[in-house]
Amino acid sequence: MLSAGITKHATTLADGRDLIYYDDADTTLPAERRADARTLDPRPPTATMRQDVLTGEWISIAAARQNRAFLPPADQDPLAPASPSNPSEIPDQYDVAVFENRSPSFGPALDGPDAPTLEALGAVGFGRRYDSIGRCEVVCFSPETSGSFGTQTPSRARTVIEAWADRTGALSALPGIQQVFPFENRGEAIGVTLHHPHGQIYAYPYITPRTTRLLESIAMVGPDLFTRLLESERASERVVLSGEHWTAFVPFAARWPIEVHMLPHRQIPDFAATNGEERDELATLYLKLLRGVDKIYDTPTPYIAAWHQAPVNVGRDDIRLMLQVTSPRRAKDKLKYLAGSETAMGAFIADVPPETSAELLRKAIERV
């Protein structure tokens, strides 16, 4: 059961992939939707992931992704509602739509008798490989052919948040899934290949490297790491936006020229665990934050908006749901490129002091 008057309608596409419509509380759309009338090729086989023996990290080799759409014209947008001249991925009108990616990095296969355990995935050796089981979903924020999360109405933002929560719960329950990751890539400088306002959700068969490192930090600092982190940041000059349930801040050790994190005020492992009041406030605060990011300069800023969630089976009492928005934009006409130190050694050098970035962002938010 969804909250806030939002409704959903689940169906399938012509090749069997899941498609779910999420309708705004104030929608004008009918409940019935057209079926997908396309004739589609069979889905590509599930990719294979290989282990890097130098780091223990898993790399998915997903060759089918080479065939995905690349900056098509608006009249051939594969995420727009289908028309006679554009047989897109979504066969009818919608408010928010979520569907399985046609060329996924993980899936469509799920856990089977040969799937690895967490213990097996944590071992390191030569020539190790497994199927890249899991799910990759596309989340369309709007039927419009351009925009981003920040250009949506509060009602639409609330629907997207409800979809994130609903899909987090559903994907976490699938066999073999270890972590669920909603995110939005915005701008060609980030590598976006579709201008349509959308994000994605990855359901991984392993715990990601960033989260593995976080678990190690919690083991060293203590299970109250996020409680102490929020207290520290709320007492700093780096807070940019705050409400009853959420606080956004530029972190003490920001890597990127524009980097802002947002935390809920209580321990919540993922979107599925948020309540209605938290989702309601987030819909307005998150819009304000992203619109503030776009007010820093006179043109839209490229960014990655990453919602870090606790793994499905580990650390759920200690890891807190956390937004991290990062952008390589270090000036109006300059980008920070990850060169030798960052790319080769993972050793970041920040160009903008976090306190300076926070002041720029606060002033920009005031103009929203």
C-alpha positions as CSV (number, residue, x, y, z in Angstrom):
1,M,0.0,0.0,0.0
2,L,1.4,3.4,-1.1
3,S,1.0,6.6,1.0
4,A,0.0,10.2,0.2
5,G,-2.8,9.1,-2.2
6,I,-0.2,7.8,-4.8
7,T,-1.3,4.7,-6.8
8,K,0.6,2.1,-8.8
9,H,-0.3,-0.1,-11.7
10,A,2.1,-3.0,-12.6
11,T,2.3,-4.6,-16.1
12,T,4.9,-6.1,-18.4
13,L,6.6,-5.0,-21.6
14,A,6.5,-7.1,-24.8
15,D,9.7,-9.0,-23.8
16,G,8.5,-9.7,-20.3
17,R,10.3,-6.9,-18.4
18,D,8.4,-5.3,-15.5
19,L,6.8,-1.9,-16.0
20,I,5.2,-0.1,-13.1
21,Y,3.2,3.2,-13.4
22,Y,3.1,5.4,-10.3
23,D,0.4,8.0,-10.5
24,D,0.5,11.3,-8.7
25,A,-2.0,12.0,-5.9
26,D,-3.4,14.7,-8.1
27,T,-3.2,12.8,-11.3
28,T,-5.5,13.3,-14.3
29,L,-4.6,10.0,-15.9
30,P,-6.9,7.0,-16.1
31,A,-6.0,3.8,-14.3
32,E,-6.0,1.7,-17.6
33,R,-3.0,1.9,-19.8
34,R,-2.2,0.6,-23.3
35,A,-0.3,-2.6,-23.7
36,D,3.1,-2.8,-25.3
37,A,2.4,-3.7,-28.9
38,R,6.1,-4.0,-30.1
39,T,7.8,-7.1,-31.3
40,L,11.1,-7.2,-29.4
41,D,14.2,-9.4,-29.6
42,P,14.9,-11.7,-26.7
43,R,16.6,-10.1,-23.7
44,P,20.4,-10.3,-23.7
45,P,22.0,-12.9,-21.5
46,T,23.0,-12.0,-17.9
47,A,26.4,-10.4,-17.8
48,T,29.4,-11.9,-16.0
49,M,31.3,-10.2,-13.2
50,R,35.0,-10.8,-12.7
51,Q,37.1,-10.1,-9.6
52,D,40.1,-7.8,-9.6
53,V,42.6,-9.8,-7.6
54,L,44.5,-6.5,-6.8
55,T,41.6,-5.0,-4.9
56,G,39.0,-7.8,-4.4
57,E,36.4,-5.6,-6.2
58,W,33.9,-7.1,-8.7
59,I,33.6,-5.8,-12.2
60,S,30.5,-6.5,-14.3
61,I,31.3,-7.1,-18.0
62,A,28.0,-6.1,-19.7
63,A,28.7,-5.9,-23.4
64,A,25.0,-5.4,-24.3
65,R,25.2,-1.9,-22.9
66,Q,27.2,-0.8,-26.0
67,N,23.9,-0.9,-27.9
68,R,22.0,1.6,-25.7
69,A,20.6,4.9,-27.0
70,F,23.0,7.8,-27.3
71,L,21.5,11.4,-27.2
72,P,18.6,10.7,-29.6
73,P,16.4,13.7,-30.8
74,A,13.4,14.5,-28.7
75,D,11.0,13.0,-31.1
76,Q,12.8,9.6,-30.7
77,D,13.1,9.7,-26.9
78,P,12.9,6.1,-25.7
79,L,11.5,7.2,-22.3
80,A,8.7,9.4,-23.6
81,P,5.2,7.9,-23.9
82,A,4.9,5.9,-27.1
83,S,3.5,7.4,-30.3
84,P,3.0,6.0,-33.8
85,S,6.3,7.6,-34.8
86,N,8.2,6.7,-31.6
87,P,7.6,3.1,-30.3
88,S,9.3,3.9,-27.0
89,E,9.8,1.8,-23.8
90,I,6.7,3.1,-22.2
91,P,3.5,2.4,-24.2
92,D,1.2,5.0,-22.7
93,Q,1.0,8.3,-20.8
94,Y,2.3,8.4,-17.3
95,D,3.3,10.5,-14.3
96,V,6.2,8.4,-13.0
97,A,7.2,5.1,-14.7
98,V,9.7,2.4,-13.6
99,F,10.8,-0.4,-15.8
100,E,13.6,-3.0,-16.1
101,N,16.5,-1.8,-18.2
102,R,16.7,-3.4,-21.6
103,S,20.5,-3.7,-21.5
104,P,21.2,-4.2,-17.7
105,S,24.5,-4.3,-15.9
106,F,23.0,-6.8,-13.5
107,G,20.3,-9.4,-14.3
108,P,17.8,-10.4,-15.4
109,A,18.9,-13.7,-13.7
110,L,18.5,-13.8,-10.0
111,D,19.9,-16.1,-7.2
112,G,20.3,-19.7,-8.2
113,P,22.1,-22.8,-6.9
114,D,25.5,-21.5,-8.2
115,A,25.1,-18.0,-6.9
116,P,27.8,-16.9,-4.4
117,T,27.4,-16.2,-0.7
118,L,28.6,-13.0,0.9
119,E,31.5,-15.0,2.3
120,A,32.5,-16.3,-1.1
121,L,32.3,-12.8,-2.6
122,G,34.6,-11.6,0.1
123,A,37.4,-14.0,-0.8
124,V,40.1,-13.0,-3.2
125,G,41.8,-15.1,-5.9
126,F,42.7,-15.4,-9.6
127,G,40.2,-16.0,-12.4
128,R,37.2,-15.7,-10.1
129,R,33.9,-15.0,-11.9
130,Y,30.1,-15.2,-11.3
131,D,27.0,-14.3,-13.2
132,S,26.0,-10.6,-12.6
133,I,22.7,-11.5,-11.1
134,G,20.5,-8.6,-10.0
135,R,18.2,-5.9,-11.4
136,C,18.7,-2.5,-13.1
137,E,15.7,-0.3,-13.4
138,V,15.0,3.1,-15.0
139,V,12.9,5.6,-13.1
140,C,11.2,8.2,-15.4
141,F,10.4,11.3,-13.4
142,S,8.1,12.8,-16.0
143,P,6.9,12.3,-19.6
144,E,8.6,15.5,-20.6
145,T,11.6,15.0,-22.9
146,S,14.0,17.3,-20.9
147,G,14.6,18.3,-17.3
148,S,15.7,16.6,-14.1
149,F,14.4,15.8,-10.6
150,G,14.8,19.5,-9.7
151,T,12.5,20.7,-12.4
152,Q,9.5,18.6,-11.1
153,T,6.6,19.8,-9.1
154,P,6.4,19.0,-5.3
155,S,3.6,16.5,-6.1
156,R,5.7,14.8,-8.7
157,A,8.8,14.7,-6.5
158,R,6.6,13.1,-3.8
159,T,5.6,10.4,-6.3
160,V,9.2,9.7,-7.2
161,I,10.2,9.3,-3.6
162,E,7.3,6.9,-3.0
163,A,8.5,4.9,-6.1
164,W,12.0,4.8,-4.6
165,A,10.7,3.5,-1.3
166,D,8.4,0.9,-3.0
167,R,11.1,-0.4,-5.3
168,T,13.7,-0.5,-2.6
169,G,11.5,-2.8,-0.6
170,A,10.6,-5.0,-3.6
171,L,14.2,-5.2,-4.9
172,S,15.6,-5.9,-1.4
173,A,13.3,-8.9,-1.2
174,L,14.6,-10.5,-4.4
175,P,16.8,-13.6,-4.0
176,G,20.5,-12.8,-4.2
177,I,20.2,-9.0,-3.8
178,Q,22.7,-7.5,-1.3
179,Q,22.3,-3.7,-1.8
180,V,19.9,-1.3,-3.6
181,F,21.1,2.0,-5.0
182,P,18.8,4.8,-6.4
183,F,20.6,7.5,-8.3
184,E,20.3,10.3,-10.9
185,N,23.0,11.3,-13.4
186,R,22.4,14.8,-14.7
187,G,24.2,16.4,-17.6
188,E,26.4,15.4,-20.6
189,A,29.5,16.2,-18.5
190,I,28.6,13.3,-16.2
191,G,28.1,11.0,-19.2
192,V,24.3,11.2,-19.6
193,T,23.1,9.6,-22.9
194,L,19.4,10.7,-22.6
195,H,18.2,14.2,-21.8
196,H,14.9,12.8,-20.5
197,P,14.4,13.5,-16.7
198,H,15.1,10.1,-15.2
199,G,17.2,8.2,-12.7
200,Q,18.1,4.6,-12.1
201,I,18.0,1.9,-9.4
202,Y,20.7,-0.8,-9.3
203,A,20.2,-3.9,-7.2
204,Y,23.6,-5.4,-6.7
205,P,24.5,-9.1,-5.9
206,Y,27.3,-7.8,-3.6
207,I,28.0,-5.0,-1.1
208,T,29.6,-2.2,-3.0
209,P,33.2,-1.0,-2.3
210,R,32.1,2.3,-0.8
211,T,29.8,0.6,1.6
212,T,32.4,-2.0,2.5
213,R,34.7,0.8,3.4
214,L,32.0,2.5,5.4
215,L,31.4,-0.7,7.4
216,E,35.1,-0.8,8.2
217,S,34.9,2.8,9.5
218,I,31.9,2.0,11.6
219,A,33.9,-0.9,13.1
220,M,36.7,1.5,14.1
221,V,34.6,4.6,15.1
222,G,31.6,2.9,16.6
223,P,28.0,2.0,15.8
224,D,26.9,5.6,16.5
225,L,29.1,7.0,13.7
226,F,26.1,8.6,11.8
227,T,24.6,10.1,15.0
228,R,27.9,11.8,15.8
229,L,28.5,12.8,12.2
230,L,25.1,14.6,12.0
231,E,25.7,16.3,15.4
232,S,29.1,17.5,14.2
233,E,27.9,18.8,10.8
234,R,24.8,20.5,12.3
235,A,27.1,22.4,14.6
236,S,29.3,23.6,11.7
237,E,29.2,26.4,9.3
238,R,28.7,24.0,6.4
239,V,24.9,23.4,6.9
240,V,23.0,24.6,3.8
241,L,19.5,23.5,4.4
242,S,17.6,22.0,7.3
243,G,14.1,20.9,8.3
244,E,12.3,18.9,11.0
245,H,13.4,15.6,9.6
246,W,16.5,16.2,7.3
247,T,19.7,18.3,7.2
248,A,21.8,19.0,4.2
249,F,25.5,20.1,4.5
250,V,28.8,20.3,2.7
251,P,30.9,17.6,4.4
252,F,34.0,18.3,6.4
253,A,36.3,16.5,3.9
254,A,34.4,17.2,0.6
255,R,36.2,15.8,-2.5
256,W,34.3,17.7,-5.2
257,P,34.0,21.4,-5.9
258,I,30.2,21.1,-5.4
259,E,29.4,18.4,-2.9
260,V,26.5,18.3,-0.5
261,H,25.2,15.5,1.7
262,M,21.7,15.0,3.3
263,L,20.9,12.9,6.3
264,P,17.6,12.1,8.1
265,H,17.5,13.0,11.8
266,R,16.8,9.4,12.9
267,Q,18.4,6.1,12.1
268,I,16.8,4.9,8.8
269,P,18.6,2.2,6.8
270,D,16.8,2.9,3.5
271,F,13.9,4.6,1.7
272,A,11.5,1.7,2.6
273,A,12.0,2.6,6.3
274,T,11.0,6.3,5.9
275,N,7.6,7.4,7.1
276,G,5.1,9.6,5.4
277,E,6.1,12.8,7.2
278,E,9.8,12.3,6.2
279,R,8.9,11.6,2.6
280,D,6.6,14.7,2.5
281,E,9.4,17.0,3.8
282,L,12.0,15.5,1.6
283,A,9.9,16.2,-1.5
284,T,10.2,20.0,-0.8
285,L,13.7,20.1,0.7
286,Y,15.3,18.0,-2.0
287,L,13.7,20.2,-4.7
288,K,15.0,23.3,-3.0
289,L,18.5,21.8,-2.7
290,L,18.8,20.8,-6.4
291,R,17.4,24.1,-7.5
292,G,19.9,25.8,-5.4
293,V,22.7,23.8,-7.0
294,D,21.4,25.2,-10.4
295,K,21.4,28.7,-9.0
296,I,25.1,28.8,-8.3
297,Y,25.8,29.6,-12.0
298,D,23.5,30.8,-14.8
299,T,23.4,27.4,-16.6
300,P,22.3,24.0,-15.2
301,T,25.0,22.2,-13.2
302,P,25.9,18.6,-14.0
303,Y,25.8,16.3,-11.0
304,I,25.4,12.8,-9.6
305,A,22.7,12.4,-6.9
306,A,23.5,9.2,-5.1
307,W,21.2,7.7,-2.4
308,H,23.4,5.5,-0.3
309,Q,21.3,2.8,1.5
310,A,22.3,0.1,4.0
311,P,22.9,-3.4,2.6
312,V,20.0,-5.8,2.7
313,N,21.5,-8.2,5.2
314,V,24.4,-6.3,6.9
315,G,24.8,-3.1,9.0
316,R,21.1,-2.0,9.0
317,D,21.2,-0.8,12.6
318,D,24.3,1.3,11.9
319,I,24.3,2.6,8.3
320,R,21.9,5.5,7.7
321,L,20.2,6.5,4.4
322,M,22.3,9.3,3.0
323,L,22.1,11.5,-0.1
324,Q,25.4,12.6,-1.7
325,V,25.2,15.1,-4.5
326,T,28.5,15.7,-6.3
327,S,29.5,17.8,-9.2
328,P,32.8,18.3,-11.1
329,R,31.9,22.0,-11.8
330,R,34.6,24.1,-10.1
331,A,33.7,27.4,-11.9
332,K,31.3,28.7,-14.4
333,D,33.3,27.4,-17.4
334,K,35.6,24.9,-15.6
335,L,35.3,21.2,-14.7
336,K,37.4,19.2,-12.3
337,Y,38.8,16.2,-14.2
338,L,39.9,13.2,-12.3
339,A,43.5,13.0,-13.4
340,G,46.6,11.1,-12.1
341,S,46.2,11.3,-8.3
342,E,42.4,10.8,-8.2
343,T,42.0,8.2,-10.9
344,A,45.2,6.2,-10.4
345,M,45.6,6.4,-6.6
346,G,42.2,7.3,-5.3
347,A,43.8,10.3,-3.6
348,F,41.6,13.3,-4.1
349,I,42.8,16.9,-4.1
350,A,40.0,19.4,-3.5
351,D,40.0,22.7,-5.4
352,V,37.4,24.5,-3.3
353,P,37.4,24.7,0.6
354,P,34.2,23.1,1.9
355,E,33.2,26.2,3.9
356,T,33.5,28.3,0.7
357,S,31.3,25.8,-1.2
358,A,28.7,25.9,1.6
359,E,28.5,29.7,1.5
360,L,28.0,29.7,-2.3
361,L,25.3,27.1,-2.0
362,R,23.5,28.8,0.9
363,K,23.4,32.1,-1.2
364,A,22.2,30.1,-4.2
365,I,19.4,28.4,-2.2
366,E,18.2,31.9,-1.0
367,R,17.6,32.8,-4.7
368,V,15.4,29.7,-5.3
